[in-house]
Amino acid sequence: MVVAVVYVAVLALLVASNWVIFSKAGEAGWKSIVPIYNLFVLARICGRAWWWGLLLMVPFVNLIAAVVLSIDLAKAFGKGAGFGWGIALLGPVFFPLLAFGDNVYQGGSNPPPSRMARAA
């Protein structure tokens, strides 16, 4: 019973953290709780193309994509690669630090190309 309560509390903390992170990045917070769609929005927040969200659904490839997006997320909020590794490996600790700290969204580190640049 205690394990279930702790599990639900950690889950609620992570949902709230993601909501705040999305809000800080200028996205609507509800987008963080919509399955699959949140991966595409997260890729956009990190400054990656939409298909990075798709990579998070491919087995084994998702491990590498998750680390890359974690580092990009940290950089988008002005943190270093070490903080990004912390997000990747200890998410329940580092997501609340990113969300409820005084971090400001500075934009993705790899902005995707505009539509016109791809068309040319």
C-alpha positions in Angstrom: 0.0 0.0 0.0 2.8 2.4 0.9 4.6 1.6 -2.4 1.4 2.5 -4.3 1.0 5.8 -2.6 4.7 6.7 -3.2 4.3 5.6 -6.9 1.3 7.8 -7.4 3.0 10.7 -5.7 6.1 10.5 -7.9 3.8 10.1 -11.0 1.9 13.2 -10.0 5.1 15.2 -9.4 6.4 14.2 -12.9 3.1 15.1 -14.6 3.1 18.5 -12.8 6.8 19.0 -13.7 6.2 18.2 -17.4 3.2 20.5 -17.4 5.3 23.4 -16.1 8.2 22.7 -18.4 5.9 22.8 -21.4 4.3 26.0 -20.1 7.7 27.6 -19.6 8.6 26.7 -23.2 5.5 28.5 -24.5 3.4 25.4 -25.2 0.1 24.6 -23.5 0.6 22.5 -20.5 -2.1 20.0 -21.5 0.0 18.9 -24.4 2.4 17.2 -21.9 -0.3 14.7 -20.8 -1.5 13.6 -24.3 0.3 10.3 -25.2 2.4 10.3 -28.3 1.6 13.9 -29.2 3.7 15.0 -26.2 6.8 13.4 -27.8 6.5 15.5 -30.9 6.0 18.7 -28.9 9.0 17.8 -26.7 11.1 17.4 -29.8 10.0 20.9 -30.9 10.8 22.3 -27.5 14.2 20.8 -27.7 14.7 22.4 -31.2 14.6 19.1 -33.1 12.5 18.1 -36.1 9.2 16.3 -35.5 10.6 12.9 -36.4 12.7 12.9 -33.2 9.4 12.3 -31.4 8.9 9.3 -33.7 12.4 8.0 -32.8 11.3 7.8 -29.2 8.8 5.1 -30.2 11.4 2.8 -31.9 12.9 0.2 -29.6 16.6 0.6 -28.8 16.8 3.7 -31.0 14.7 5.4 -28.3 17.5 5.1 -25.8 19.9 7.2 -27.9 17.1 9.6 -28.9 16.1 10.1 -25.2 19.6 11.0 -24.2 20.0 13.4 -27.1 16.7 15.1 -26.4 17.4 15.2 -22.6 20.7 17.1 -23.3 18.9 19.4 -25.8 16.1 20.0 -23.2 18.7 21.0 -20.6 20.5 23.3 -23.1 17.1 24.9 -24.1 16.8 25.9 -20.5 20.4 27.2 -20.1 21.8 24.1 -18.4 24.7 22.0 -19.4 25.1 18.5 -20.8 25.6 17.1 -17.3 22.2 18.3 -16.3 20.9 16.7 -19.5 22.4 13.4 -18.5 20.8 13.8 -15.1 17.4 14.2 -16.9 18.0 11.1 -18.9 19.2 8.9 -15.9 17.4 10.4 -12.9 14.3 12.0 -14.4 12.2 12.1 -11.2 14.9 14.2 -9.6 15.9 16.5 -12.4 12.5 17.2 -14.1 11.2 19.0 -10.9 14.5 20.9 -10.6 14.1 22.1 -14.2 10.3 22.8 -13.8 10.2 24.5 -10.4 13.6 26.2 -10.4 14.2 29.7 -11.8 15.2 28.3 -15.2 14.0 30.3 -18.2 13.4 28.7 -21.7 15.9 30.1 -24.1 14.9 28.2 -27.2 16.0 24.9 -28.7 19.7 24.5 -29.5 19.1 23.0 -32.9 16.2 24.9 -34.5 14.6 22.9 -37.2 14.8 24.3 -40.7 12.0 26.5 -41.9 9.6 25.3 -44.6 11.1 27.7 -47.1 14.7 26.5 -46.5 13.6 22.9 -47.0 11.7 23.7 -50.2 14.7 25.5 -51.7 
